[in-house]
């Protein structure tokens, strides 16, 4: 029967059990944990509102942040920081949504999708 490249080279696979924390280089790497998420509101002089959604302690790096209005996805973004590194090996991101006076009065949510979350998490803010 055909043999794998590893067996032809005299290599064998051993089962490996990982334990936390993993160490990458000189830094310990923690297991996935739900990010801390907060939404803040800033009123502007022209009557519009800016909602900001901050996520902190994100690990591993991939995270998706979007906005929902009255339970419906909205594509208008906003301003996003991208996914940025923290000194402790985790990541953070910030996403902002500007709401005009005509759009005020609706319920807005920051929707966060991350591998540590079983399903998307919604953090609600009030537009008006």
C-alpha positions, 0 to 999 in steps of 0.5 A: 500500500502507498505510504505517506511522505512522513512514513517514507521519511521515518516520521511518525505522528504523535497525538498532541494535547494543547493546554492554555496558555499557549506560548508564541515567542515570548508571549503567552496566548490565551484561549478565545474569550468573548470581547468586551463591547460597549456603545457610546453616543455623541450628539453633534451641534448640527443635530446628528448623532454619532454612535461608536461601538468599541470592542476590546480584548479580542482574541483571536484576531478575526472579528466582524462588527456591523450595525443594525437599525430596528432589527434590520442590517444597515450597510451604511458604515461609518468609520472603522478603525480596522482591527488593531493590536494591543500590547497584551496580544489581544486586539481591538476595533472601533466602528462609528455610525453617524445618524442624521436628524431624519434617522433619529428616533430608531433603535440602533445596535452594534452587531459583533460576530467572533469565534468566541461567541456562539451567535452574534451579540447585539449591543443596543444604543438609542438614536433618539 
